[in-house]
Amino acid sequence: MSNQDVSKSMFMRMFVAIASAGVLAGSGIAWDTMGPRDLRSQEIRAVTHNGFRAEVTRCVRQTDSIDCHLSFTNNSSKRRETFCLLTAGDSRAVDDLGNIYRSTDVALGAGDPSTNFVRGVRVPHRASIEGRVRFPKMSANASLFLMLRVKAKFSGDEYEFSFRGIKFVDQHTMGVRAEQLSVRNVRIGTARSAVLADLGPPAKTRRGHDDVMGMGQWEELHYPGLLVLVILPEEGVLEKRPMKPYVASITISTGNWSTPAGLQVGSSLADVRQALGSPVADEPDEQGRQRYRYETARFDGRVVFTFVDDRVVEISIEEDWT
């Protein structure tokens, strides 16, 4: 048998397996006339049912498993709040080699993972919550999920969200790269003296001391359209206490400043997604403005983009002291 015949045989078995698993059932897809290239080219990362939106933000390859992270948003016009539930064994996936997987554990929000189910997580109207579904014993040669099906319940009503063409990312490359998070030469961890050398003296400063979070002495350096927070944590709070104050957060509020990725106040929502991909969370702030939250790759922190009319009005880069 030629290599081409072996390839055709393998893909035929794959699509029979997909069909028998019910992954394509009821989707309106003529699976028997499609090939793997068709499914690869038709990425579907976000699905909405009755106002409840689910988006795959990333599928991260661990040592021998894949963790798929999703953002669930309550846009329902009938429910001002809802309660989200995930059950461990309800989700299915098919990789690009034809292997079929079943989820083994799930997590929602800040809760612990469960091999049974997680429930009762409140999601107010227009708010989002992050969920995680794990698929074990992944093939080391697979590169994406051709099909991913996740079941979730919202206040007792069950919905099935079907996604396609979700590529895997490796754990060590996950998150926003540190070099994308600087303003000129200032980034998280930069010494206070280096900030002054790069940006010059601030227009004004404000100082204080934090006893609650453990940040210790803090100082705000105010520049036009830019706020830099430097801290010197108390001894014993960090494993290795810094000898000098360093940058813990950067907030950009005007178009005078930009990141190496070219993002600044005034950039579009599409610009942000093109530069950084899908966010970890898409959620409103206290004023109802849309926010994208991304994780950072080289330190425990996040970057948040705030939008008004799909345009960036604020960028916040911060170390996580929650």
N, C-alpha and C positions, 0 to 999 in steps of 0.2 A: 504493500500500500504506500502511495506517495505521501510526502509531507502535506501536500494540499488536501489529500483525502483524509488524512488523520486530523487536520485542522477542521475540515467540514464536519467530520464525525463528532469531534469534541464539542463544537458549537451547537450541533443538533441536540446532543445530550443535554447541553446547558439549557437550551430553550425549552426542551421538554420538561426539564427539572423546574424551570421558572414557572411554566404554565401549571404544572402539577402542584406547585407550592401555592398557587393562587395569587402570586404577586401581581400578575397582569390582569387578573379576572376583573371584569367590570370597568376596566380603564378605557375601553374603546380603542385600544392599541391592537393592530393586526400583527400579533407577535410572530405568526408563522411566515410573514413576508419581510420581517425585519432582520437585520444582522447586527452584530455587536457594535459596528461602526455607527449605526443609526442611534443606538442607545447612548453611546459615548458622547455623541454630538448634541444630544438633547438634554442638557443639564436642567434639572428642576430642583431648586433649593428651598422654595417657599410655597406653601399650599394653604388655602383658607377654606374652612367649612363653617357655614352659618355664623360668620363673624369671628371665629376662633382661628388665629393664624399660627402656623408652625413653620419655622425656618431652621434649616441645618446650618449652623454657623461654622462647624468644622468637624471632621472625623479624624481623630488623632491616633496614629499607630503607636501602640505600646509594645512591650517585648513580644507578647504572643496574643495580643487582642487589639480591638479597635474600639475607642470611645467616641461615640457620636454625640456632639453637643448641640442642643437645639434651644431655640428661643420661642416660648409660647406667649402669644399676645391676645388679650381679651378685647377684641373690637366689636363684640356683640352689642347690637342695639337693644336687646331684650334683657341683658344681665349687667347691672351696674357693678357686680362683682361675681366671681365664680370661684370654685374650688377645683384645682387640677389634680388628677390622679394618674400615675403610671404603674403598670404591672410588669414585672420582670420578664416573663416569658412571652409577652404579646407581640414583640417586634421581630421582624424577619428582614433578611438582606441576602442579596446574591452578588458575588464579586465578579470581576471581569474574567475569571477562569471558570466560572460556572458553579462554584462552591456556594452552598446554601447555609446560612447561619441563623441561629435563634439567640435572642438576647438572654443574658443570665442575671444581670442586676441593673438597677436604675437609681437615679437620684434626682431630686428637685430642689432648686434654691440652695440654701446653705445646709440642708439636711444631709444626714449620713446616707451612703448607698444602702440599698436593700436588695436581697435576693428574692423577695416576695413582692411587695408593692409599697409605694409611698403615696400618701393621700392627704387631703385637708390643707393643701397649700393655697392660701388666699391670693387671688389675682384680681385687683380692682380694674374697673373699666379703663381702657387705654394703656394699661400697664403690662409689663412683660415679666416672665420668670424663666430662668435657665433650667433646662433639664439635661440629663446625661443618660445614654443607653449604651451598655457594653456588650460587645460581641466577642466571644472567646475563640481560641484555637484558630487564629487567622493564618491563612497562607502567606508565607513571606514573599511570594512572587506576585500577589495581587496588588493592584495599584488604585482601584476604586470600587465603589459599589455601583453596579449597573442599576440595581433597584434597591431601595430602602423603604420599608413600610413600618411606620410607628403608630401604635394605637394609644390614644389618650382619652381620658374622661374629663368632662367639664360639668360639675354639679350633677353627675349621674348620667349624662348623655355621652355615649361613646362615639368617637370619630377616628377614622383611619386616614393617616396622612402618608401619601406615597411620593417618594422623591426619586430622581434619576441622575445618573452620572456624577456621583459625589466622590471627588478625588480625596485620597488620604494625604495627610501631612504628618511628617515625623515629629515626635515629641520634642526633639532638641531644636527644631526650627520653628516651633509654634510660637505665636505671639508677635507683637510688633518689635522689630529690631531696634536696638538702642540707638543706632546712628540715625534712625528716622525721627527720633524724639528730641533732638537738640534744637536750640535757638542760637544761631551763630555757634559759638564753642561752649555754650552752657547747656548742661544736661543734668539729669538726676545723679547726685554724687559729686558734682563739681564743687571744689572748695570755694568758700566765700571770697577769698582773696583773688581767685581766678575769675570770678564773676565781675568783680570791680575792675580787674585788668582788662577784661573783654568788653564790658558794657559801659564802663565809666561810673562815676558816682550817681546814685539814684536821685530822683527828684525829691523823694521823701522816704523815711523809714518808720517802722513801727515795731516795737519790741515787747516781748512778754515771756511767760514761763508756763509750760503745760505740765500739770501734775496728773492729769487723767489718762492720757494716751501714752505717756512716757517720752514725749518728744523733747522734754527738757526746755532749755533756752531756745527761743525762736525769734527770728527777725524777718520782717517783710521788707523787701527792696522794691520800691515802686518806680517804674519807668513808664513813660507814655505808652499806654496800651499793653504793658507787660508787668506782671507781678511775679517776683521770685521769692520763694520762702526758703530760708536757710535755718537749720536746726543744729543743736548739739545735745543729743540724748543723754539722759542720766546714766551714770555708771551702773552696769548690771542689766540694763534694758536690752542691749544688743550683745551678741556673743563676743564681738570685738568692738569696743567703743572707739569711734573716730576721735582723733586728737584735735581736729579743728572743725568749726561749723561747715556744713555742706548743704547743697541744694536738695530739698525734699519735694518741692512742687514748683511748677511753672504754669502760669495762666496767661494766655494770649487773648486780648479782647479787641484789638484793632488790626487792620491790614498792614501795619508797618512791619510786622514780624512774620516770618514763615519758617517752616521746617525744611530739612534737606529733601523731603519727599515732595516739596512744592505746595504743601497745604497751608492755608492761612485763612484768616477771617475773610469771608466773601467766596471761598471755594464752595462748589456745589456738593450736594450729597453724592452725586455720581462720581465726582472727583475723589472723594474720600474712599468710596468702595473700590474704585479702580486702583488706588494707591495701596490700600491696606486690606482689601477683601471684605468679607462679611464680618460684622461686629459680633462680639460675644453676646451683647444685649442691645436691644433697641427699645428704649423706655423713655417716658416723659419725665421732666424734672418737676420741681414744685410749682412752676409757673405754667406747666402744660406744654413746654417746648420739647421737641423731639431731641433725643440724645442717643448717640452711638458710643458704646463702651468697648474698648479693646484691651486685651491683656498684654503685658510686656514680657519679653523673652528672657532678659538678663537680670531682672530684679523683680521683687514682689511689688507690683504696682499696676497702673492702668493709665490709659489715655482716653479722654472723653471729649467728643465733639458735640456741641450744642447747635441746633439748627432753628432757624425761623424761615418759613417759606422755602425750605430745601436749600438754604444757604447757611454756611458756618458763621456763627456769631461769637463763639468762644471755643478755645481749645485748652484743655486742662491736662497736664502731664503730672502724675503724682505717685509718690511712694505710698504703699498701703499701710496706714497706721490704724486701721480699724481692728 
